[in-house]
Amino acid sequence: MQLHRNLRKKIETLKKEKAGLLAEIESLKEKGEAKARELENEVITLKKEVEALETLFNTKRKHETMKPKNEDFSQT
């Protein structure tokens, strides 16, 4: 009889521990998914920034090539 009580108690304890671990896993999954979304948003923002800087750089390069060169006639 004592054996049955001990086994029942042990099984109940293990069931509770399992439920707690499953809840912890679910919570960690949610945190991981939230972190992944946050990183995705940061990557999108950084890509937009790169695109904007590339556009600015290309525009700047076009302006530089369009400017007349200042010729230095003092050396001739």
N, C-alpha and C positions, 0 to 999 in steps of 0.2 A: 504494500500500500504506500509506503514511504517512497519507494522507487517511482511510482506513478506520479505522485505529487511533485517530486523533484524534476521529473521529465516534463511535466506540464508547465512548471514554473520556468524551466530552462527554455522550453519552446516559446512561451509567452514573452520572455525577455528577448529572445532572438527575433521574434516577430516585430517587437517594438523597435529594436535596433535596426532591423531591415527597413521598416517604414521611415525611420529617421534618416537613414542613409539615402533612401530613394528621394525623400524630400530635399535633402542637401544637394543631391545630384541635379535635380530639377532646377533648384535655385542657381546652381553654378552654370548650368546650361543657359538659363535666361540671362545671367550676367555676361556670359561669353558671347551670346548673340547680340546683346546691347553694345558690348565693346566692339564687335565686328561692324555693326551699323555705324558706330561713332567713327571708326577708322575709315570705313567706306566714304563717309561724308567728308572727312579730312582729305582723303585722296582726291575726291572730286574737286574740292576747293583748291587744292594744290595744282591740279591739272588746269583748272581755269586760270590760276595765277600764272602758270607757265605759258599758257596760250596768250594771255594778255601781254606778258613780257616779250614773248616772241613777236607778237604783232607790233608792239612798240619798237622793238629792236629792228624789225624789218622796215618799218616806217622811217625810223631814224637813219638806217642805212640808205634808203632811197633818197632821203633829203641830203645826206652827205654826198652822194654821187651826183646829185643835181646841182649842188653849189658850184659856182665857178671857182676854179683853183686860183689862189693868190700866187701869181708868179712873182718871183723875186728877181727883178731886173738889175739889182745892185751888183750882182756878181758878173755881169757881162761887160 
